[in-house]
């Protein structure tokens, strides 16, 4: 990847040097340059041929899409004639509410106020020895408000008012604390206008901005909330995660808007400026940044862990401020083109669109080479819905886009992103074709001559009788149902609700604990299931919330008025009252 810029400069110089001198030396030099150019062009043609050979199904599909307006089950003309019904499916919606109450009642019974819950052992735990900061409570409050579970909400609100404290002498993850706790407080305030939530949010925000005290203003990975001091990540040589530093912006900007204090906005926006200035030639982002120099460190490039929400928030920052900040649209469009160029691939037999990872490797001479890995995290399954949302936002040809969109309502880029988004959702649903109907944490995709035997184009690496790899687990993740919710709202296609209901039934069948709560599955492709004693907070904050919204009517948190943070906390779209943006 790093060679591409060098190659372009060589081509440019060859062209510039082709002057009109006719001396023998000059002609010899021109002949030499021509030979070099010929070899370079030949290499480009060979590379392109290899790419097309390995990705012919992908290229052919997009050629068909350009000429017919359809791709593997999506036909713009046919879909535009479809009857759209966005009304609620009350029985399924209410079943999701019942599941939420089942999960919450077990947590409240055994671990009220603790950060995390262990349903099998009927116990709670906290993130530090100094005590917790209400991860599960605050993360769940806006779900209660949306679902109308008033009694449970009243007790949760009482705990926030009387039991929540951020004066904890312990190190908390800056990113997780922001998206779960600050995000939960801000969303609760928007839904209730109860000052207790804004007071707690401001207290937390004032502590969190201490993490930004680095030479380039990139926040450190951890924060001691009591000391108001940032703490470097010792596990990654002091580097910071790209996704983590660029997924604080919705929360801090909304806090700034509510309090009319610009410091939160300035801290968040500066991070994005540093990232923009650090852009690498491919337009992609390494998953690590150096907080001292503000440059990308050499590291893996992917849409999964430590990379995912960077791309998500490029789009959502543009949406949050009512499209008033064009710099985020530019950064998003640039990134999506880079993703399509370098990371999107098509599987050999089933034609599944998936995303790859690119990892750096040093050879014996110390030179960096880049290797592509056909690996996709479950985390990436947010991306299908995100692309579809981006297609009707930055990819809209005019001010109005129908539900579902007509082909002439999208630009060429919008159609590209829409079609890829539709296909990525289909791929994520394909990974639910397991013994449990649940998707694994990580899948790999088959490539030519890889020697892998699998009934699908995807497989769980390392899975075999008697051995359960980490990749095989399902930890109640929400990313696929998030995409299903967005896709349904943008299309009205009942298939997305059918898929969502299938996932909900699988969770009920395999994750539900008889004594209360839900647990993680260690191997989605083995029966009977073996469970891990943990109920992640995002089950109630995200997974069940998105399922509830999937089966609610479209007046509940409409996408035209709200944007969701990466923990599914809805924030209202607003027009900024302070000067924003950078170049």
C-alpha positions in Angstrom: 0.0 0.0 0.0 2.8 2.4 0.9 4.3 1.9 -2.6 1.3 3.4 -4.4 2.3 7.0 -3.9 5.8 6.3 -5.0 4.5 4.7 -8.2 2.4 7.7 -9.0 5.3 10.1 -8.5 7.5 8.0 -10.8 4.8 8.1 -13.5 4.4 11.9 -13.1 8.2 12.4 -13.4 8.4 10.3 -16.6 5.8 12.4 -18.2 7.4 15.7 -17.2 10.8 14.7 -18.5 9.6 13.9 -22.0 11.0 17.1 -23.5 12.0 18.0 -27.1 15.8 17.7 -27.0 17.1 15.5 -29.7 20.6 14.8 -28.5 21.7 11.2 -28.4 22.0 11.3 -24.6 18.6 12.8 -24.3 17.1 10.2 -26.7 18.8 7.4 -24.7 17.4 8.8 -21.5 14.0 9.1 -23.1 14.2 5.5 -24.3 15.2 4.4 -20.7 12.3 6.4 -19.3 9.9 4.8 -21.8 11.1 1.4 -20.9 10.6 2.1 -17.2 7.1 3.5 -17.9 6.3 0.4 -20.0 7.3 -1.9 -17.1 5.3 0.2 -14.6 2.2 0.1 -16.8 2.6 -3.6 -17.4 2.8 -4.1 -13.6 -0.4 -2.0 -13.2 -2.2 -4.1 -15.8 -1.0 -7.3 -14.2 -2.1 -6.1 -10.7 -5.5 -5.1 -12.1 -5.9 -8.4 -13.8 -5.0 -10.3 -10.6 -7.5 -8.2 -8.7 -10.3 -8.8 -11.2 -9.5 -12.5 -11.3 -9.8 -12.8 -7.5 -12.8 -10.4 -7.3 -14.6 -11.1 -10.6 -17.9 -11.9 -8.9 -17.7 -8.6 -7.0 -16.8 -6.6 -10.2 -19.4 -8.4 -12.3 -22.1 -7.7 -9.7 -21.3 -4.0 -9.8 -21.3 -4.0 -13.6 -24.8 -5.5 -13.5 -25.8 -3.0 -10.8 -24.7 -0.1 -13.0 -26.6 -1.3 -16.1 -29.7 -2.8 -14.4 -29.9 -1.0 -11.0 -29.9 -4.2 -9.1 -27.5 -6.2 -7.0 -28.1 -9.7 -5.5 -31.7 -9.2 -4.5 -32.0 -5.4 -4.7 -33.7 -3.9 -7.7 -34.4 -0.2 -7.4 -37.3 -0.2 -9.9 -39.0 -3.2 -8.3 -38.5 -2.0 -4.8 -39.9 1.4 -5.6 -43.2 -0.2 -6.4 -43.3 -2.1 -3.1 -46.0 -1.3 -0.7 -44.4 0.3 2.4 -45.8 -0.3 5.9 -43.8 1.2 8.7 -46.5 0.7 11.4 -45.7 -1.2 14.6 -45.7 -4.9 14.9 -47.1 -4.8 18.4 -46.9 -8.4 19.5 -43.2 -8.7 18.5 -42.4 -5.2 20.0 -44.1 -6.2 23.3 -42.2 -9.5 23.4 -38.9 -7.5 23.2 -40.2 -5.3 26.1 -40.9 -8.4 28.1 -37.3 -9.6 27.5 -35.9 -6.3 28.6 -37.9 -6.5 31.8 -36.7 -10.0 32.4 -33.1 -8.9 32.0 -33.4 -5.8 34.1 -35.3 -7.4 37.0 -32.5 -10.0 37.4 -29.9 -7.3 37.4 -31.9 -5.1 39.8 -32.5 -8.1 42.1 -28.8 -9.2 42.3 -26.6 -6.3 41.4 -28.3 -2.9 41.4 -25.7 -0.2 40.9 -22.9 -2.5 39.9 -21.2 -1.9 36.6 -21.6 -5.5 35.3 -23.9 -8.4 35.9 -23.3 -12.2 36.0 -26.7 -13.9 35.7 -25.6 -17.5 36.4 -23.8 -16.6 39.6 -26.5 -14.0 40.4 -23.9 -11.4 41.3 -22.5 -8.1 40.1 -19.0 -6.6 39.7 -17.4 -3.2 39.2 -14.8 -2.0 36.8 -12.4 -0.9 39.6 -11.7 -1.7 43.2 -12.8 1.9 44.1 -16.3 1.1 43.0 -18.5 1.4 39.9 -20.0 4.3 38.0 -23.4 2.8 37.1 -22.5 1.4 33.7 -25.6 -0.9 33.6 -28.0 1.5 35.2 -27.2 4.6 33.1 -26.7 2.6 29.9 -30.3 1.2 30.2 -32.3 4.3 31.3 -33.2 5.6 27.8 -34.3 2.1 26.8 -36.7 2.2 29.8 -38.0 5.6 28.7 -38.6 4.5 25.1 -40.3 1.3 26.2 -42.5 3.0 28.8 -41.5 0.7 31.7 -42.3 3.3 34.2 -41.8 1.5 37.5 -38.4 0.2 36.6 -37.4 3.7 35.3 -38.5 5.4 38.6 -36.2 3.2 40.6 -33.3 3.7 38.1 -33.7 7.4 38.2 -33.7 7.3 42.1 -30.4 5.4 42.0 -28.9 8.1 39.6 -30.0 10.8 42.0 -28.8 9.2 45.2 -26.2 6.5 44.4 -24.3 7.6 41.3 -20.8 9.1 42.0 -17.9 9.7 39.7 -15.5 10.5 42.6 -13.7 7.1 42.1 -10.0 6.6 42.6 -9.6 4.2 39.7 -8.8 4.1 36.0 -11.8 3.9 33.7 -11.7 3.6 29.9 -12.2 7.0 28.4 -14.1 5.8 25.4 -16.4 3.3 27.1 -17.2 5.8 29.9 -18.1 8.4 27.3 -20.3 6.4 25.1 -22.1 4.4 27.8 -22.4 6.7 30.8 -22.1 10.3 29.4 -24.1 9.2 26.4 -26.8 7.6 28.6 -27.1 10.6 30.8 -27.4 13.0 27.8 -30.0 10.9 26.1 -32.0 10.6 29.3 -31.9 14.3 29.6 -33.2 14.8 26.1 -36.1 12.4 26.7 -37.1 13.9 30.1 -35.5 17.4 30.5 -34.8 16.3 34.0 -31.9 18.4 35.3 -30.5 15.6 37.4 -29.2 14.0 34.2 -27.6 17.1 32.8 -26.0 17.9 36.2 -24.4 14.4 36.3 -23.4 14.7 32.6 -21.6 17.9 33.2 -19.8 16.5 36.2 -18.6 13.6 34.2 -17.7 15.7 31.1 -15.5 18.0 33.3 -13.6 15.0 34.5 -13.3 13.3 31.1 -11.7 16.3 29.3 -8.6 15.9 31.5 -7.8 12.9 29.3 -7.2 15.3 26.4 -4.0 16.8 28.1 -1.5 15.5 25.5 0.8 17.3 23.1 -1.7 16.9 20.2 -4.9 16.9 22.2 -5.6 13.2 21.5 -7.3 11.8 24.6 -5.5 9.1 26.6 -7.1 5.7 26.7 -7.9 5.8 30.4 -9.0 8.4 33.0 -8.8 8.5 36.7 -12.1 10.2 37.4 -11.3 11.3 41.0 -7.9 12.7 40.2 -9.1 14.1 36.8 -5.9 12.7 35.2 -5.5 10.9 31.9 -3.7 7.5 32.0 -1.7 6.1 29.1 -2.4 2.6 27.8 0.5 0.5 28.8 -0.6 -2.5 26.6 0.0 -0.6 23.3 3.2 1.3 23.8 1.3 4.4 24.8 -0.5 4.6 21.5 -4.2 5.5 21.4 -7.0 3.7 19.5 -8.2 5.5 16.4 -11.8 4.5 17.0 -11.7 5.4 20.7 -10.4 9.0 20.2 -12.8 9.7 17.4 -15.9 8.3 19.0 -16.3 10.9 21.7 -17.5 13.7 19.5 -21.3 13.3 19.4 -21.4 13.2 23.2 -19.1 16.1 23.9 -20.6 18.3 21.2 -24.1 17.7 22.5 -22.9 18.5 26.0 -21.5 21.7 24.7 -24.7 22.6 22.9 -26.7 22.0 26.1 -24.4 23.9 28.5 -23.2 26.6 26.1 -19.7 25.8 27.1 -17.4 25.5 24.1 -14.5 23.6 25.8 -16.1 20.2 25.2 -16.7 21.0 21.5 -13.2 22.3 21.1 -11.6 19.2 22.6 -13.7 16.9 20.4 -13.2 18.9 17.2 -9.5 19.2 17.6 -9.2 15.4 17.5 -10.8 15.3 14.1 -8.5 18.0 12.8 -5.5 16.1 13.9 -6.8 12.9 12.2 -7.6 14.8 9.0 -4.1 16.3 9.0 -2.6 12.8 9.5 -4.4 11.3 6.5 -2.4 8.6 4.8 -2.5 8.2 1.0 -4.9 5.4 0.8 -7.6 7.4 2.7 -7.9 4.5 5.3 -6.9 4.7 8.9 -4.5 2.6 11.0 -6.2 1.5 14.2 -3.5 3.3 16.3 -2.4 6.9 16.6 0.6 8.4 18.4 -0.8 10.9 20.9 2.6 12.8 21.1 3.0 13.3 17.3 -0.6 13.1 16.1 0.3 10.6 13.3 -1.0 7.2 12.5 1.2 4.4 13.8 2.0 1.5 11.6 -0.7 -1.1 12.5 -3.6 -3.1 11.1 -6.3 -1.4 9.0 -9.8 -2.7 9.5 -13.4 -1.9 10.1 -13.5 -4.1 13.2 -12.2 -3.4 16.7 -10.4 -0.2 17.2 -11.3 1.0 13.7 -15.1 0.6 13.4 -16.7 3.7 15.1 -14.1 6.1 13.5 -15.9 5.6 10.2 -19.3 5.5 11.9 -18.8 8.9 13.6 -17.6 10.6 10.4 -21.1 10.3 9.0 -22.9 10.9 12.3 -21.1 14.1 13.1 -22.3 15.4 9.7 -25.8 14.4 10.5 -25.8 15.5 14.2 -25.3 19.2 13.3 -27.9 19.2 10.6 -25.3 18.9 7.8 -23.8 22.2 8.8 -20.2 21.0 8.9 -19.1 19.9 5.3 -15.6 18.8 6.5 -17.1 15.7 8.0 -19.0 14.9 4.8 -15.7 15.3 2.9 -13.9 13.0 5.3 -16.7 10.5 5.2 -16.9 10.4 1.4 -13.1 10.1 1.1 -13.1 7.2 3.6 -15.9 5.3 1.9 -14.2 5.5 -1.4 -11.0 4.2 0.3 -13.0 1.3 1.9 -14.5 0.3 -1.5 -11.1 0.5 -3.2 -9.2 -1.5 -0.6 -11.4 -3.5 1.8 -14.5 -4.7 0.1 -14.4 -8.2 -1.4 -16.8 -10.8 -2.7 -16.8 -14.5 -1.7 -16.2 -17.2 -4.3 -19.3 -19.4 -4.3 -22.1 -17.7 -2.4 -21.3 -14.1 -3.6 -21.2 -12.7 -0.1 -19.9 -9.1 0.2 -17.5 -8.8 3.1 -14.7 -6.6 4.5 -11.1 -7.6 4.8 -8.3 -6.5 7.1 -4.8 -5.3 6.0 -2.0 -6.0 8.4 1.7 -4.9 8.3 4.5 -7.5 8.3 8.2 -6.9 8.4 10.4 -9.1 6.2 14.0 -10.1 7.1 15.3 -6.8 5.7 13.0 -4.8 7.9 10.8 -3.7 5.1 7.0 -3.4 5.7 4.8 -5.4 3.5 1.0 -5.4 3.7 -1.0 -8.6 3.8 -4.8 -8.9 3.3 -6.7 -11.1 5.7 -10.3 -12.2 4.7 -11.4 -11.7 8.3 -14.5 -9.8 9.5 -15.5 -9.1 13.1 -19.2 -9.1 14.2 -18.5 -5.5 15.0 -18.4 -4.7 11.3 -22.0 -5.6 11.0 -23.0 -2.1 11.9 -21.5 -1.0 8.6 -24.2 -2.3 6.3 -26.9 -0.1 7.9 -24.4 2.8 8.2 -23.6 2.7 4.5 -27.3 2.7 3.7 -27.8 5.7 5.9 -24.9 7.5 4.3 -26.3 6.7 0.9 -29.5 8.7 1.5 -27.5 11.5 3.3 -24.2 12.3 1.6 -25.2 10.2 -1.5 -28.6 11.9 -2.0 -29.0 13.6 -5.4 -31.5 16.1 -4.0 -33.3 17.3 -0.9 -35.8 14.4 -0.8 -35.2 10.6 -0.8 -38.1 8.2 -0.8 -38.6 5.1 1.3 -37.2 3.0 -0.3 -35.0 5.3 -2.4 -35.5 5.5 -6.1 -32.4 5.1 -8.2 -32.6 8.7 -9.6 -32.6 10.0 -6.1 -29.1 8.8 -5.4 -25.8 9.9 -6.9 -23.3 7.4 -8.3 -21.6 7.3 -4.9 -25.0 7.0 -3.2 -25.9 4.0 -5.3 -22.6 2.4 -4.7 -22.9 2.7 -0.9 -26.5 1.7 -0.8 -25.9 -1.5 -2.8 -22.8 -2.4 -0.7 -24.8 -1.7 2.5 -27.6 -4.0 1.4 -25.2 -6.8 0.6 -23.2 -6.4 3.8 -26.4 -6.9 5.8 -27.2 -10.0 3.8 -23.7 -11.3 4.6 -24.1 -10.7 8.3 -27.3 -12.6 8.2 -25.6 -15.4 6.4 -23.2 -15.8 9.4 -26.3 -16.5 11.6 -26.6 -19.9 9.8 -25.2 -21.8 12.7 -26.5 -24.4 15.1 -27.9 -21.8 17.4 -29.0 -19.2 14.8 -26.5 -16.7 16.4 -23.5 -15.2 14.7 -19.9 -15.7 15.9 -17.7 -13.0 17.2 -15.3 -13.3 14.2 -15.6 -15.1 10.8 -13.1 -15.7 8.0 -14.0 -16.1 4.4 -12.7 -18.7 2.0 -10.3 -17.7 -0.7 -9.0 -19.6 -3.8 -6.7 -22.5 -2.9 -6.8 -21.9 0.9 -7.5 -25.6 1.5 -10.5 -24.7 3.9 -13.4 -27.1 3.9 -16.7 -25.5 4.9 -20.3 -25.7 3.8 -20.4 -21.9 3.6 -18.1 -19.3 2.1 -17.3 -18.3 5.7 -16.0 -20.3 8.6 -15.0 -20.0 12.3 -11.2 -20.2 12.4 -9.8 -22.9 14.7 -13.2 -24.5 15.4 -13.0 -28.2 15.7 -14.4 -31.0 18.0 -13.1 -30.5 21.5 -11.7 -27.0 20.8 -13.7 -23.7 21.0 -11.8 -20.6 19.9 -12.7 -17.2 21.1 -14.0 -16.4 17.6 -16.9 -18.8 18.1 -18.7 -16.9 20.9 -21.8 -14.6 20.8 -21.7 -12.0 23.6 -25.2 -10.5 23.0 -23.8 -8.1 20.4 -26.1 -5.6 18.7 -24.4 -4.7 15.4 -26.5 -6.8 13.1 -29.8 -5.8 14.6 -28.7 -2.1 14.5 -28.3 -2.5 10.7 -31.6 -4.3 10.4 -33.3 -1.4 12.2 -31.8 1.2 9.9 -32.4 -0.9 6.8 -36.1 -1.3 7.7 -36.6 2.4 8.4 -35.0 3.3 5.1 -36.8 0.6 3.0 -39.9 -0.7 4.8 -38.9 -4.2 3.5 -40.4 -6.8 5.9 -37.4 -9.1 5.3 -35.4 -7.0 7.8 -38.1 -7.6 10.5 -38.2 -11.3 9.7 -34.4 -11.5 10.2 -34.6 -9.5 13.4 -37.2 -11.7 14.8 -35.1 -14.8 14.1 -32.2 -13.3 16.0 -34.5 -12.4 18.9 -35.9 -16.0 19.0 -32.4 -17.4 19.0 -31.4 -15.2 21.9 -34.5 -16.2 23.9 -33.8 -19.9 23.2 -30.1 -20.1 23.9 -29.1 -17.1 26.0 -32.0 -16.8 28.5 -31.1 -18.0 32.0 -34.0 -19.7 33.9 -33.3 -17.8 37.1 -33.2 -14.4 35.3 -31.1 -12.5 32.8 -29.2 -13.6 29.7 -25.7 -14.9 29.2 -23.1 -15.2 26.4 -22.8 -18.3 24.3 -19.3 -19.8 24.0 -19.8 -21.6 20.7 -22.6 -20.6 18.4 -22.2 -23.7 16.4 -22.4 -26.3 19.1 -25.5 -27.8 20.9 -26.3 -28.0 23.7 -24.9 -24.5 24.3 -22.2 -23.7 26.9 -22.7 -20.3 28.5 -20.3 -17.7 29.9 -21.5 -16.0 33.1 -21.8 -12.4 31.8 -24.6 -10.2 30.6 -23.0 -7.3 28.7 -24.6 -3.9 29.3 -25.2 -3.4 25.6 -27.8 -6.1 25.7 -30.3 -3.7 27.3 -28.7 -0.5 25.9 -28.4 -1.6 22.3 -29.5 -5.1 21.3 -33.0 -5.0 22.8 -33.4 -1.3 22.1 -32.7 -1.8 18.4 -35.0 -4.8 18.3 -37.7 -2.7 20.0 -37.3 0.1 17.5 -37.3 -2.4 14.6 -40.8 -3.5 15.6 -42.1 0.0 16.6 -43.6 2.5 14.1 -41.4 5.0 12.5 -42.5 7.9 14.7 -40.5 6.5 17.6 -37.1 8.1 17.4 -37.3 9.0 13.7 -34.0 9.0 11.7 -34.9 12.5 10.4 -34.7 14.0 13.9 -32.2 11.8 15.8 -28.8 10.3 15.5 -27.6 7.4 17.6 -24.3 7.3 19.3 -22.3 4.1 19.0 -24.0 2.8 22.2 -27.5 3.4 20.7 -28.2 6.5 22.8 -30.3 8.8 20.6 -29.3 12.5 20.4 -31.4 15.1 18.7 -30.2 16.6 15.5 -29.5 20.3 16.1 -28.1 23.3 14.3 -24.9 24.5 16.1 -24.9 27.9 17.7 -21.1 28.3 17.8 -18.5 28.5 15.1 -17.5 25.0 13.9 -15.5 23.3 11.3 -11.9 23.3 10.1 -10.2 22.9 6.8 
